[in-house]
Amino acid sequence: MIFLYNLILYKPIFNFFVGLYNILPGHDIGIVILIMTIVIRLVLYPLTNSSIKSQKSLQELQPKMNEIKKLYAKDQQKQAQALMELYKQNKVNPFSSCLPLLIQLPILIALYSVMRNGLTLTDLGGDLYSFVSNPGQLNPISLGFLNMAKPNIILALFAGAAQFWQTKMLTRKQAPKEAGPGAKDEDMMAMMNKQMLYMMPVMTVVIGASLPAGLTLYWLFSTVFTALQQMFLFKKPSDNPPAPSVPTSPNVIEGTVIEEKK
């Protein structure tokens, strides 16, 4: 497993990192990290795109999901079947939003090793490919004053602010009082989103303040690019027509919501 990790992730990223450092004028490590972020975001673009579209579709389906959960509150099996049928009819995969995060995790681990070794080792030759020149030691200073090899609380705060901005776009507003009985479920969802809105940025700041600033800078750039992509996709019209409103007294047959006969 370690061999595959080094072969597929660590060594390619490390050599790309050093190769960029070699060819960029001024050898600014911050610019190297920016270019690396753009390349990684482009590679992950299709997955991130799918994830954001899934989140948008789930938001649009939330009223119908809440009605189904309310109707089958005491029958979890029928509730799950009705929800899966709703997802199928609207071509929504509720699990696709997790995939980019799972894929990014090993990339982040590899980047941590690259930053730790690339910015602290005095001899980089052991991990370099034969066609990548050995610069001896990388200069960790960016813009003349930022040390990318050491933690930086200011960059961590910026990364936390970017995380807040990205999460804010996904936050559902609290249901108004006149929304009726379904407002309880909407309020619960709003409370959960509000917790995530503040918890994720705080975690980003705490973790970022303990990591090499180079990795925090990557996380900042990555979050900003994802937020911009999210903003663009959320402004686009939905690929699927909006879900019809659910009657006050619904019934569900084979996952389809219909009005209960009097």
Secondary structure as UniProt FT lines:
FT   HELIX           2..5
FT   HELIX           6..10
FT   HELIX           11..23
FT   HELIX           25..27
FT   HELIX           29..71
FT   TURN            72..74
FT   HELIX           76..89
FT   TURN            90..91
FT   TURN            94..95
FT   HELIX           96..98
FT   HELIX           99..118
FT   TURN            119..120
FT   HELIX           125..127
FT   TURN            130..131
FT   STRAND          141..142
FT   TURN            143..145
FT   STRAND          146..147
FT   TURN            148..149
FT   HELIX           153..168
FT   TURN            169..170
FT   HELIX           177..179
FT   TURN            181..182
FT   HELIX           183..208
FT   TURN            209..210
FT   HELIX           213..235
FT   STRAND          250..253
FT   TURN            254..255
FT   STRAND          256..259
//
